[in-house]
């Protein structure tokens, strides 16, 4: 008896699963578009089949979807309904509105034109025209799109939005404003995945991370940019392709850069940093900031430093070494340390400021102290060799160490980065 009851229970369960499965298939594929209400309905035949025209307070349903509008034209053969005036489509937490549009019951697709809006529990999406795939929970909007959620606003020519994952894809004159992070990004295309706090941008990208004081605002331009949060909830910005940045006292260029929070900047690939009166190059450059103020900049691998004490200098003082470390106080250069095959070239001047030859020194290491923007003292250590060349014997080529390049003309500026952004809007 117990065995029979067990089989009866299992058979009932299987039937329930079959009914539920069949019912779901009917909702998504076979359920007709049902008219729940209309003030007036007119039906007639066409070559394409039967048509119903509905007027006044139209309400239709299709499975879990409810449609409301002022007027509608329903094609029974195709399952298409043309919707006109104050159109509202509701599916669970989703509310889609538009001036006019169409609903394709066979494909479960809603299309709208004129003030098209989608709202759900996460975001609001607005555009002149858009399409929503109800079963895939995916919206594709065009013609100037705006998406807003609790922390972000995205504006673009076109945008796709996945309601299941929250992912967004935007292309064409993209602007993302992350107000809680005090940051704005402009680019040609963008992808954002809020669940993992990742955003990726491509093509003529500009990141502006503002501060209460304009002097500390970060301006970064690159061809590609990736933003994410690390395990300490610090934002990590990874930029690639012709990277240029300006922040406070620092200017930089490189092939790639990584910024960790507001404390660290790492530059790789032909990096150059300008800070105070110094130009620093190397294979890798790392800058450390404290409360957004420059503290230490370190260049490793074929490092080279140029320093100009005033605008009348004919050439910079120069230092080349394996590693060079610059130490700052309130964004002013205080100490320079060089180590590993150190070579220096000092531009001598007379008391009245005229050129007075050069001094070249080789050593194992060096420490240079600064005060009031000028070199106060140099200390060379280990294997010191020195040479003085008088002014009358100094040629223009001898004023530079072999392999040293002075690149002030490539120093990025805030206006240059913003101007490049303005130009990108016209493309």
C-alpha positions as CSV (number, residue, x, y, z in Angstrom):
1,X,0.0,0.0,0.0
2,X,2.8,2.4,0.9
3,X,4.5,1.6,-2.4
4,X,1.3,2.4,-4.4
5,X,0.9,5.7,-2.5
6,X,4.6,6.6,-3.2
7,X,4.1,5.9,-6.9
8,X,0.9,8.0,-6.9
9,X,2.8,10.9,-5.2
10,X,5.6,10.7,-7.8
11,X,3.1,10.6,-10.7
12,X,1.3,13.6,-9.3
13,X,4.6,15.5,-9.0
14,X,5.7,14.7,-12.5
15,X,2.3,15.8,-13.8
16,X,2.6,19.1,-11.9
17,X,6.1,19.7,-13.4
18,X,4.7,18.9,-16.9
19,X,1.8,21.3,-16.4
20,X,4.1,24.1,-15.1
21,X,6.5,23.5,-18.0
22,X,3.7,23.5,-20.5
23,X,2.2,26.7,-19.0
24,X,5.5,28.5,-19.2
25,X,5.9,27.5,-22.8
26,X,2.4,28.9,-23.5
27,X,3.2,32.2,-21.8
28,X,6.3,32.8,-23.8
29,X,5.3,31.3,-27.1
30,X,1.5,30.7,-27.6
31,X,-0.4,33.0,-25.2
32,X,-2.5,35.4,-27.3
33,X,-2.5,39.1,-26.7
34,X,-5.7,39.6,-24.7
35,X,-7.8,42.8,-24.7
36,X,-8.9,43.5,-21.2
37,X,-10.6,46.9,-21.8
38,X,-11.3,49.5,-24.5
39,X,-13.9,52.2,-24.7
40,X,-14.5,51.3,-28.4
41,X,-13.3,48.4,-30.6
42,X,-13.7,48.0,-34.4
43,X,-12.9,44.8,-36.2
44,X,-12.4,44.2,-39.9
45,X,-10.6,41.9,-42.4
46,X,-7.5,42.8,-44.5
47,X,-5.4,40.9,-46.9
48,X,-3.0,40.2,-44.1
49,X,-5.8,38.9,-41.8
50,X,-8.1,40.2,-39.1
51,X,-7.4,43.6,-37.5
52,X,-8.8,45.2,-34.4
53,X,-8.7,48.9,-33.7
54,X,-9.1,50.0,-30.1
55,X,-9.9,53.5,-28.8
56,X,-9.9,54.9,-25.3
57,X,-8.3,53.5,-22.1
58,X,-6.9,50.5,-23.8
59,X,-5.7,47.7,-21.6
60,X,-4.1,44.5,-23.0
61,X,-2.2,41.6,-21.4
62,X,0.2,39.0,-22.7
63,X,1.2,36.6,-20.0
64,X,3.0,38.6,-17.3
65,X,2.9,41.8,-19.4
66,X,0.3,44.5,-19.1
67,X,0.0,47.2,-21.8
68,X,-1.9,50.5,-21.5
69,X,-2.4,53.2,-24.1
70,X,-4.9,55.6,-25.7
71,X,-5.3,53.8,-29.0
72,X,-4.1,50.5,-30.4
73,X,-4.2,48.5,-33.7
74,X,-3.9,44.8,-33.2
75,X,-3.0,42.4,-36.1
76,X,-4.3,38.9,-35.0
77,X,-2.3,36.9,-37.6
78,X,1.1,38.4,-36.7
79,X,0.6,39.2,-33.0
80,X,1.7,42.8,-33.6
81,X,0.0,45.6,-31.8
82,X,0.6,49.3,-32.8
83,X,0.4,51.5,-29.7
84,X,-0.4,55.2,-29.7
85,X,-0.6,57.8,-26.9
86,X,0.5,57.5,-23.2
87,X,1.9,54.0,-23.8
88,X,2.8,52.1,-20.6
89,X,4.2,48.6,-20.6
90,X,4.6,46.8,-17.2
91,X,6.3,43.6,-16.4
92,X,7.0,43.0,-12.7
93,X,9.3,45.8,-11.5
94,X,9.8,47.1,-15.0
95,X,7.8,50.1,-16.3
96,X,8.3,51.2,-19.9
97,X,6.7,54.4,-21.2
98,X,6.7,56.1,-24.6
99,X,4.6,58.3,-26.9
100,X,4.0,55.6,-29.4
101,X,5.4,52.2,-30.4
102,X,4.6,48.6,-31.0
103,X,4.5,45.3,-29.2
104,X,5.4,42.0,-30.9
105,X,3.8,39.2,-28.9
106,X,5.4,36.4,-31.0
107,X,8.9,37.8,-30.2
108,X,8.0,39.3,-26.8
109,X,9.6,42.6,-27.9
110,X,8.5,46.2,-27.2
111,X,9.7,49.1,-29.4
112,X,9.0,52.8,-28.7
113,X,9.5,56.2,-30.3
114,X,9.3,59.5,-28.5
115,X,10.4,60.0,-24.8
116,X,11.0,56.3,-24.3
117,X,11.8,55.4,-20.7
118,X,12.5,52.2,-18.8
119,X,12.4,52.2,-15.0
120,X,13.2,49.3,-12.7
121,X,14.4,48.9,-9.2
122,X,18.0,49.6,-10.2
123,X,18.1,52.2,-13.0
124,X,16.2,54.6,-15.3
125,X,16.9,54.6,-19.0
126,X,15.7,57.4,-21.3
127,X,16.0,58.1,-25.1
128,X,14.1,59.2,-28.1
129,X,13.8,55.6,-29.3
130,X,14.4,52.2,-27.8
131,X,13.7,48.5,-27.9
132,X,13.2,46.1,-25.0
133,X,13.4,42.3,-25.2
134,X,11.2,41.1,-22.4
135,X,12.4,37.5,-22.1
136,X,16.1,38.4,-22.4
137,X,15.5,41.4,-20.1
138,X,17.7,43.5,-22.4
139,X,17.1,47.1,-23.6
140,X,18.8,48.8,-26.5
141,X,18.2,52.5,-26.8
142,X,19.4,55.1,-29.5
143,X,19.3,58.7,-30.4
144,X,20.9,60.2,-27.3
145,X,20.5,58.0,-24.2
146,X,20.7,58.8,-20.5
147,X,21.0,56.1,-17.8
148,X,20.8,57.0,-14.1
149,X,21.2,54.8,-11.0
150,X,22.0,55.5,-7.4
151,X,25.7,56.4,-8.0
152,X,26.2,56.9,-11.8
153,X,24.8,58.8,-14.7
154,X,25.8,57.7,-18.3
155,X,25.0,59.7,-21.4
156,X,25.8,58.3,-24.9
157,X,24.5,58.2,-28.5
158,X,23.4,54.5,-28.0
159,X,23.3,52.1,-25.1
160,X,22.5,48.5,-24.2
161,X,21.3,47.5,-20.7
162,X,21.0,44.0,-19.2
163,X,18.5,44.1,-16.4
164,X,19.5,40.7,-15.1
165,X,23.2,41.5,-14.5
166,X,23.0,45.3,-14.5
167,X,25.7,45.5,-17.2
168,X,25.7,48.5,-19.5
169,X,27.3,49.0,-22.9
170,X,27.5,52.6,-24.4
171,X,29.0,53.9,-27.6
172,X,29.2,57.3,-29.3
173,X,30.2,60.4,-27.3
174,X,30.0,58.6,-23.9
175,X,30.1,60.5,-20.7
176,X,30.0,58.8,-17.3
177,X,29.6,60.8,-14.1
178,X,30.3,58.9,-10.9
179,X,29.3,61.5,-8.3
180,X,30.2,59.5,-5.3
181,X,33.7,59.0,-6.6
182,X,34.0,62.6,-7.8
183,X,35.0,61.5,-11.2
184,X,33.9,62.0,-14.8
185,X,35.0,59.9,-17.8
186,X,34.5,60.8,-21.5
187,X,35.2,58.3,-24.3
188,X,34.0,56.8,-27.6
189,X,32.7,53.6,-25.9
190,X,32.2,52.2,-22.5
191,X,31.3,49.1,-20.5
192,X,30.2,49.1,-16.9
193,X,29.5,46.2,-14.6
194,X,28.3,47.7,-11.3
195,X,28.2,44.3,-9.5
196,X,32.0,44.0,-9.8
197,X,32.6,47.8,-9.7
198,X,34.4,47.6,-13.1
199,X,34.2,50.0,-15.9
200,X,36.1,49.9,-19.2
201,X,36.5,52.8,-21.7
202,X,37.9,53.0,-25.2
203,X,38.9,55.6,-27.8
204,X,39.9,59.2,-26.9
205,X,39.3,58.7,-23.2
206,X,39.5,61.5,-20.6
207,X,39.3,60.9,-16.9
208,X,38.7,64.0,-14.6
209,X,38.8,63.3,-10.9
210,X,38.0,66.5,-9.2
211,X,38.8,67.8,-5.7
212,X,37.6,70.7,-3.6
213,X,40.7,72.7,-4.8
214,X,41.1,72.8,-8.6
215,X,44.9,72.5,-8.2
216,X,44.6,68.9,-7.1
217,X,42.1,67.8,-9.8
218,X,43.4,64.8,-11.9
219,X,43.2,65.0,-15.7
220,X,44.2,61.8,-17.5
221,X,43.9,61.1,-21.2
222,X,44.5,57.7,-22.9
223,X,43.3,55.4,-25.6
224,X,42.0,52.8,-23.2
225,X,41.0,53.1,-19.5
226,X,39.9,50.5,-17.0
227,X,38.5,51.4,-13.5
228,X,38.0,48.9,-10.7
229,X,38.1,48.7,-6.9
230,X,40.8,46.7,-5.1
231,X,40.4,44.7,-1.9
232,X,40.8,47.9,0.1
233,X,38.0,49.7,-1.8
234,X,40.5,52.0,-3.4
235,X,39.9,52.8,-7.1
236,X,42.5,51.4,-9.4
237,X,42.8,53.2,-12.8
238,X,44.7,51.4,-15.5
239,X,45.3,53.5,-18.6
240,X,47.0,52.5,-21.9
241,X,48.0,54.1,-25.1
242,X,49.6,57.6,-25.3
243,X,48.9,58.3,-21.6
244,X,49.1,61.9,-20.4
245,X,48.2,63.1,-17.0
246,X,48.2,66.2,-14.9
247,X,47.6,66.3,-11.1
248,X,48.7,69.2,-8.9
249,X,52.5,69.6,-9.2
250,X,53.0,66.6,-11.4
251,X,52.8,66.2,-15.2
252,X,53.5,62.9,-16.9
253,X,53.5,60.9,-20.2
254,X,53.9,57.2,-20.7
255,X,52.7,54.2,-22.8
256,X,50.7,52.9,-19.8
257,X,49.9,54.0,-16.2
258,X,48.3,52.6,-13.1
259,X,46.8,54.8,-10.4
260,X,45.9,53.3,-7.0
261,X,43.7,55.4,-5.0
262,X,45.1,58.9,-4.4
263,X,48.4,57.6,-3.2
264,X,50.3,55.9,-6.0
265,X,51.0,56.5,-9.7
266,X,53.1,53.9,-11.7
267,X,54.2,54.7,-15.2
268,X,55.7,52.1,-17.6
269,X,56.8,52.4,-21.2
270,X,58.9,55.5,-22.1
271,X,57.7,57.4,-19.0
272,X,58.4,61.1,-18.4
273,X,57.5,63.0,-15.2
274,X,57.8,66.8,-14.8
275,X,57.6,68.1,-11.2
276,X,58.7,71.4,-9.9
277,X,61.8,72.3,-11.9
278,X,62.7,68.6,-12.7
279,X,62.2,66.3,-15.7
280,X,62.6,62.6,-14.9
281,X,62.7,59.6,-17.2
282,X,63.4,55.9,-16.8
283,X,62.1,52.4,-17.6
284,X,59.6,52.6,-14.8
285,X,58.6,55.6,-12.7
286,X,56.6,55.4,-9.4
287,X,55.2,58.4,-7.7
288,X,53.9,58.4,-4.1
289,X,51.5,61.1,-2.8
290,X,50.3,61.9,0.7
291,X,46.9,63.7,0.8
292,X,47.3,64.3,-2.9
293,X,50.6,66.1,-2.4
294,X,53.7,64.8,-4.1
295,X,56.1,63.1,-1.7
296,X,58.4,60.7,-3.6
297,X,59.1,60.0,-7.3
298,X,61.4,57.1,-8.1
299,X,62.7,56.2,-11.6
300,X,64.4,52.8,-12.1
301,X,66.4,51.6,-15.1
302,X,68.4,54.0,-17.2
303,X,67.1,56.9,-15.2
304,X,67.8,60.5,-16.2
305,X,67.1,63.8,-14.5
306,X,67.2,67.3,-15.8
307,X,66.8,70.4,-13.5
308,X,66.5,74.0,-14.5
309,X,67.0,76.6,-11.8
310,X,65.7,79.6,-13.7
311,X,64.4,80.6,-17.2
312,X,67.7,82.0,-18.4
313,X,69.6,78.7,-18.2
314,X,71.1,77.6,-21.5
315,X,70.7,73.9,-20.6
316,X,69.6,71.9,-17.6
317,X,71.7,70.4,-14.9
318,X,71.8,66.6,-15.6
319,X,72.0,63.4,-13.7
320,X,72.0,59.9,-15.1
321,X,72.0,56.7,-13.0
322,X,70.4,53.3,-12.6
323,X,68.0,54.7,-10.1
324,X,67.0,58.2,-9.2
325,X,64.7,59.3,-6.3
326,X,63.2,62.7,-5.9
327,X,61.9,63.8,-2.5
328,X,59.4,66.6,-2.1
329,X,57.9,68.8,0.6
330,X,54.7,70.7,-0.2
331,X,55.2,69.9,-3.9
332,X,58.7,71.5,-3.8
333,X,61.8,69.5,-4.6
334,X,64.0,69.1,-1.5
335,X,66.4,66.1,-2.2
336,X,67.6,64.1,-5.1
337,X,69.3,60.7,-4.6
338,X,71.0,58.8,-7.4
339,X,72.6,55.3,-7.3
340,X,74.4,52.9,-9.7
341,X,76.8,54.3,-12.3
342,X,76.1,57.9,-11.6
343,X,77.0,60.6,-14.1
344,X,76.3,64.3,-13.5
345,X,76.7,67.5,-15.6
346,X,76.5,70.8,-13.9
347,X,76.1,74.1,-15.8
348,X,78.4,76.6,-14.1
349,X,77.7,80.3,-14.0
350,X,79.5,83.4,-12.9
351,X,78.2,85.7,-10.0
352,X,76.4,87.8,-12.6
353,X,74.7,84.8,-14.1
354,X,76.7,84.3,-17.3
355,X,77.7,80.8,-18.5
356,X,81.0,79.6,-17.0
357,X,81.7,76.2,-18.4
358,X,80.5,72.8,-17.2
359,X,81.5,70.2,-14.6
360,X,81.2,66.5,-15.2
361,X,81.4,64.0,-12.3
362,X,81.1,60.2,-12.2
363,X,80.5,58.3,-9.0
364,X,78.7,55.4,-7.4
365,X,76.0,57.5,-5.8
366,X,75.0,61.1,-5.2
367,X,72.8,63.2,-2.9
368,X,71.7,66.7,-3.9
369,X,70.0,69.1,-1.5
370,X,67.7,71.9,-2.7
371,X,66.5,75.2,-1.1
372,X,64.4,77.9,-2.5
373,X,64.3,76.1,-5.8
374,X,68.1,76.0,-6.2
375,X,70.9,73.4,-5.6
376,X,72.4,74.0,-2.2
377,X,74.8,71.1,-1.9
378,X,76.0,68.0,-3.9
379,X,77.6,65.0,-2.2
380,X,79.2,62.4,-4.5
381,X,80.1,59.1,-2.9
382,X,82.3,56.2,-4.2
383,X,84.8,56.2,-7.1
384,X,84.5,59.9,-7.7
385,X,86.0,61.3,-11.0
386,X,85.5,64.9,-11.9
387,X,86.3,67.1,-15.0
388,X,85.8,70.8,-15.6
389,X,85.5,72.3,-19.1
390,X,85.9,76.1,-19.3
391,X,83.4,78.1,-21.2
392,X,85.5,78.9,-24.2
393,X,86.0,75.2,-24.8
394,X,82.4,74.1,-24.2
395,X,80.5,73.2,-27.4
396,X,76.6,73.0,-27.5
397,X,76.9,69.2,-27.7
398,X,79.1,69.1,-24.6
399,X,76.3,70.8,-22.5
400,X,74.4,67.4,-22.6
401,X,75.3,64.0,-21.2
402,X,75.3,61.3,-23.9
403,X,71.8,59.9,-24.2
404,X,70.1,62.7,-22.3
405,X,67.1,64.3,-24.0
406,X,65.4,67.5,-22.8
407,X,61.6,67.3,-23.6
408,X,59.9,70.3,-22.2
409,X,57.9,70.8,-25.4
410,X,56.0,67.5,-24.8
411,X,54.9,68.4,-21.2
412,X,51.1,68.0,-21.0
413,X,48.9,70.7,-19.7
414,X,45.4,70.8,-18.3
415,X,44.2,73.0,-21.3
416,X,45.7,70.6,-23.8
417,X,43.9,67.6,-22.3
418,X,40.6,69.4,-22.1
419,X,41.0,70.8,-25.6
420,X,41.5,67.3,-26.9
421,X,38.3,66.3,-25.2
422,X,36.4,69.1,-26.8
423,X,37.8,68.1,-30.2
424,X,36.6,64.6,-29.7
425,X,33.0,65.7,-29.4
426,X,33.0,66.9,-33.0
427,X,34.0,63.5,-34.4
